[in-house]
Amino acid sequence: MNKILIIGAFDRFNYGDLLFPIIIEQQLKTYGHPLDIGYFGMIESDLSDLGGKPTQDIQAFYRACNANNERANIIVAGGEAIAVTWNSLLVALNERYRLIRRYQHHLEKFIDLNKWAKRKLKGQTVLPFVFNKTDFKSVDHVLFNSLGGSEIPEQIFTKIEGLQQKLKNVDYFSVRDTITRKNLKNKGVETKLYPDSAILMSKFYAIEHLDELVNIDVRHFVALKKGKYVFFQINRNHAKQKEEKIAALLNAIHHETGADICLCPIGKASNHNDDEALQLIFPHLDGDAQFFNDVTIWDIMYLIANAQCYIGTSLHGAITAMSYAVPYVGINVKKLNSYLGTWGVENLQNVVAIESLYDQYLKAIKVPKQDLIESKNKQFAAIEESFNLMATLLFRS
């Protein structure tokens, strides 16, 4: 039995990253083969209280890839993994190092920060999540599962020697949006286009199932509101100095439609910091607004699945809404725009500026439910096809 090594950013609280290994495991179980799965991040972690998978660290990953007595297949689980550098990971993991980030452009004139951070983190590959089977002694296949790359910086291909060839030699490479596919094709890297695998969450976690997993205060709120609320989330960078303006737009939704506002962070990791933004918006909200700060991934999923509409900057917030056929409004984030442009329903295929949040909400709640269901079913069929192709590599006898 081949061991399956699933690697990604599962060692910090970010909703989408924590979803990847859970949904991958659930779908792989449907093939009826015995599974021996290991989960790996940069550091050893245990976010199981929040719904995540415990991870082993990167050194354990390398040991598993080079074991003398056992062959393995690797799944890079998803996300913007191609452009992740050792330097960006060190920034995320080390608070002291984060302080020098503002001087990064000056430092890079004198030192290769990726190489320096790689040594610090004891990395063995040119980038943390870019490798193929030739990099290891006991790996049969490397599979890239529904990766994003709409914001791959052009300079990474000139800075990182041999990057194109590494990507060309991956055994299975699927991407989640047309812009990522185009960006890689321009570099001579062929990929397959499929949705983000997290779209399958409602297949495995029906609302009735989530009832049993969520915190009691979340369950009570949903039961009380009976779908008459809007789930709102935004990251700190997009909300900064616009908190009162955002609150005024959310209040307009409340006063015009009677829907209350539910604030809930989806990403608390570095460079997301939703909780900080929402804490500043909450005091300005009218009506029976709620702010759920200490949440698990099940709470987030449940709150979006039962909402009248999702509004936010999070790609996986929107994907959750898609999975449960809930209307959605994407706010000005490039990777979210790329995904909605590829898989969104008519009239909801673009993100909007914060100033247009209210108008787009009115469009979203008018989208026929059947259109949302058909969009979900289309994505289900596509990602299941992708998993079937991966299964031919993972489960060879």
C-alpha positions, -999 to 999 in steps of 0.1 A, spaced: 0 0 0 15 33 -11 16 60 16 0 94 5 18 125 18 -5 156 18 14 189 22 3 225 25 -3 254 49 -23 234 74 -2 246 103 -20 279 109 -56 291 112 -67 299 77 -101 284 67 -93 274 31 -60 258 39 -75 238 68 -102 225 44 -79 211 18 -67 179 36 -101 172 50 -119 172 17 -91 154 -1 -93 126 25 -131 124 23 -130 121 -15 -102 95 -16 -122 74 9 -149 70 -18 -126 49 -40 -127 20 -14 -89 16 -12 -71 13 21 -55 47 29 -23 55 47 -22 93 48 3 117 64 -3 154 68 26 179 67 31 216 71 63 236 78 60 230 115 44 204 137 9 216 147 -24 205 161 -54 226 151 -78 197 156 -98 217 182 -106 242 153 -114 214 128 -80 211 112 -57 181 108 -26 177 130 6 182 109 41 168 110 69 192 102 88 196 69 117 174 82 93 146 88 80 151 52 115 148 38 121 116 58 89 101 45 99 110 9 133 93 13 123 63 34 142 31 25 113 7 32 82 25 18 72 42 -14 50 73 -13 29 96 -35 27 134 -27 -3 156 -31 3 194 -29 -31 201 -15 -41 235 -31 -38 272 -27 -13 296 -42 15 271 -36 36 278 -66 46 313 -56 52 305 -19 89 312 -11 109 301 19 111 338 27 73 343 28 69 312 50 95 324 75 76 358 76 44 339 84 60 316 110 84 340 128 71 371 144 106 387 149 115 381 112 81 396 102 93 430 116 121 433 89 96 426 61 93 463 53 130 464 45 128 433 22 133 452 -11 165 468 3 178 436 17 173 417 -15 199 439 -32 225 423 -10 212 389 -1 190 362 -17 163 361 10 148 329 -4 181 310 -1 187 325 34 152 315 47 156 281 31 187 275 52 169 288 83 139 264 77 162 235 66 145 233 33 157 208 7 139 220 -25 142 253 -44 107 264 -32 87 248 -4 59 233 -24 75 230 -59 93 197 -65 89 165 -85 97 128 -79 133 133 -90 139 154 -58 133 124 -36 144 88 -33 111 70 -26 84 90 -43 64 76 -72 42 106 -82 38 142 -73 3 156 -78 -7 193 -77 -44 195 -67 -64 226 -79 -37 252 -74 -42 289 -79 -17 312 -96 -36 343 -108 -10 364 -90 22 345 -98 49 372 -100 66 372 -133 100 377 -116 98 344 -98 106 325 -131 138 345 -135 148 345 -99 142 307 -93 165 288 -116 148 257 -132 113 266 -119 96 260 -153 112 226 -157 102 216 -122 66 225 -130 67 207 -163 78 175 -146 49 173 -121 30 141 -127 -5 156 -123 -11 193 -124 -46 208 -120 -54 245 -115 -86 262 -104 -90 292 -127 -84 302 -163 -60 330 -155 -37 306 -136 -39 282 -165 -30 310 -190 -1 323 -168 14 289 -167 8 281 -204 27 313 -212 57 297 -195 52 264 -214 36 246 -185 5 226 -194 -22 221 -168 -57 208 -164 -85 232 -154 -108 220 -125 -125 237 -96 -111 240 -61 -115 207 -44 -131 224 -13 -162 228 -34 -171 193 -24 -176 202 13 -214 200 11 -211 165 -4 -195 153 29 -209 178 54 -246 183 49 -262 210 71 -277 183 93 -242 169 99 -228 203 107 -255 207 133 -236 182 154 -202 199 149 -208 235 156 -206 255 188 -239 259 207 -241 297 203 -236 294 165 -264 268 163 -287 290 184 -281 320 163 -288 302 130 -320 287 145 -332 321 156 -325 339 124 -339 313 100 -317 324 71 -325 361 76 -289 372 80 -259 381 58 -224 366 65 -197 393 62 -160 389 63 -131 411 52 -93 410 56 -75 438 74 -57 452 44 -89 458 24 -108 472 54 -81 496 67 -95 531 72 -128 521 56 -144 505 86 -172 531 90 -179 532 53 -182 494 53 -205 495 84 -227 521 67 -232 498 36 -240 468 59 -264 489 78 -281 498 45 -286 461 38 -301 457 73 -325 487 71 -336 480 35 -341 442 37 -344 434 74 -314 410 73 -291 412 103 -253 411 98 -231 383 110 -194 391 112 -170 361 113 -133 359 105 -122 333 80 -85 339 81 -65 349 112 -31 340 99 -5 366 89 -16 388 59 -53 380 66 -61 393 101 -99 393 95 -106 395 132 -88 428 135 -108 444 107 -142 430 120 -135 442 156 -134 478 142 -165 474 121 -187 457 146 -194 487 170 -208 507 141 -235 481 131 -272 486 137 -298 460 145 -291 426 160 -256 422 145 -235 393 158 -197 389 158 -184 353 162 -147 356 167 -136 323 183 -148 298 157 -139 265 141 -140 257 104 -174 239 111 -188 271 125 -177 291 95 -191 265 71 -224 263 90 -229 301 92 -223 306 55 -244 275 45 -274 289 64 -270 326 54 -291 346 30 -259 358 13 -221 357 17 -201 389 13 -164 390 16 -128 389 4 -122 352 11 -120 328 -19 -130 299 3 -158 319 18 -173 323 -17 -165 286 -25 -184 276 7 -214 297 -5 -212 280 -39 -211 245 -24 -243 252 -4 -260 271 -32 -260 304 -13 -257 338 -32 -223 355 -29 -206 388 -33 -169 389 -38 -150 420 -27 -119 433 -46 -94 404 -44 -77 392 -76 -77 354 -70 -113 356 -60 -121 375 -92 -103 348 -112 -123 320 -96 -156 338 -100 -148 346 -136 -142 308 -142 -170 292 -121 -194 319 -110 -230 322 -120 -242 350 -144 -242 384 -127 -218 372 -100 -187 366 -121 -167 396 -109 -156 410 -76 -167 445 -68 -152 475 -50 -163 480 -14 -184 510 -25 -205 486 -47 -211 461 -20 -248 470 -14 -257 471 -51 -240 437 -58 -258 422 -28 -292 432 -43 -281 415 -75 -269 384 -57 -301 377 -38 -321 379 -70 -301 350 -86 -325 321 -90 -317 292 -66 -317 268 -95 -288 287 -111 -268 283 -79 -276 246 -77 -266 240 -113 -233 259 -108 -226 237 -78 -234 205 -97 -212 215 -126 -183 221 -102 -189 188 -84 -188 169 -117 -156 186 -128 -137 181 -95 -148 145 -92 -134 139 -127 -101 154 -115 -100 131 -85 -107 101 -108 -76 110 -128 -55 114 -96 -68 81 -83 -53 63 -113 -19 74 -101 -25 70 -64 -40 36 -63 -20 16 -89 -15 -19 -76 
